[in-house]
Amino acid sequence: MIYQAYQAVADFMAPLQAAAASCTALPAGVPEHRLAREICALYEWLALVRLRHERPPFGIHTVQAVQAECQRVAVTEEVVHGTPFCSLLHFKKAVPLRQPRVLLVAPLAGHFATLLRGTVNTMLPDHDVYVTDWHNARDVPLSHGRFGFDDFVGHLMGFLDWLGPGTHVVAVCQPTVATLAAVALMAEDGHPAQPRSMTLMAGPNDTRIQPTKVNELAVSTPLAWFENLIDVVPLRFSGAGRRVYPGFLQVAGFMSMNLSRHVDALTDCYQCRVQGEVVKAAAIGAFYADYFATMDLPAEFYLDTVSRVFQQHALPLGMLMVFGRQVDPRAICHTALLTVEGENDDICGIGQTAAAQELCSSLPPSLKSHYIQTGVGHYGVFAGSRWATQVYPIVREVIYDSESRHEAVHVRQG
């Protein structure tokens, strides 16, 4: 099987890459001339260009908190709640601050939640941040059962319930559909923990709009073809026997879409290291250290997502069923909505995320906003300088405006 073949190659290459990783720095006393830098750069490149299957650390230890007079405040990661498939991770500040509580919903799409490190780092100064830290399916024993799209929605509802009233939710990429479904079901139930605001970023709410290559492939290919990509976790791992969509296939698929761009970026990383541009090389290397950290998806979730989101267009057509219940976004009446898209997004075309605006037709215009960030692709919506300087201020404004609106209502009622 393909998983076993991949694992055999990975095991064979592991000693070479480990040796390369140990040789990325010049030994003490060796003069740093060009040849030495070229050798070290080659070792560094060999160590970088490999897939990893464990979550990298977020590495966020301090934050410059605005409400603490802009002083550096220590941050610790705490798993405060969870299931066999996901941990609710809290970035706890050492100083208690009164800040809006945010649930950041990470994608379950082949990468670990650390792909949102920059998103977390940017939001932390102004918010109390929690993240859905999805587990690698190959590490989840079969005894814990299946995990499908409904279970993903159920997790979000459970986390929002645990966090309690007053939470804001920010969903990045693939989980915008599940997040919209979770909030709609909670609104229909009149649940007290339905979020005050919901930010949906670069997500496939309606993939019939401005379809990308990803969308066209999903529509033109029968589900049986995607089922052929499912494999079984090898015996050596905790999830042995679990059917999964291997993360290495997902990452390979993503890279093939923009192969020349990735080749150029990795070449730049090597050249920057040779030329002594250490900071730039480190930035590229840090991105790919996360990009090449891959996780397997439960087969049920992967196939459910392909079928319901990309082939059936179940949400925009009013046919999305979760736990036997029809999802109706019109039930959302009080949760402020922000949708964000990237001008050059080649994964979720412009208009796909914004479709939530029309679906949430019961929301008054004052609770709806939409933003298109120019000059960025998919990842630029939630990572990088334009996210930090242009997109994030809008996200922050929606969250804080929702807080102010709630406080005003509370004062009037009190």
Secondary structure, 3 states (H helix, E strand, C coil): CHHHHHHHHHHHHHHHHHHHHCCCCCCCCCCCCHHHHHHHHHHHHHHHCCCECCCCCCCCCEEEEHHHCCEEEEEEEEEEEEECCEEEEEEEECCCCCCCEEEEECCCCCECHHHHHHHHHHHCCCCEEEEEEECCHHHCCHHHCCCCHHHHHHHHHHHHHHHCCCEEEEEECCCHHHHHHHHHHHHHCCCCCCCCEEEEECCCCCCCCCCCHHHHHHHHCCHHHHHCCCEECCCCCCCCCCEEECHHHHHHHHHHHCHHHHHHHHHHHHHHHHCCCHHHHHHHHHHHHHHCEECCEEHHHHHHHHHHHHHCCCCCCCCCEECCEECCHHHCCCCEEEEEEECCCCCCCCCCCCHHHHHCCCCCHHHEEEEEECCCCCHHHCCCHHHHHHHHHHHHHHHHHHHHHHHHHHHHHC
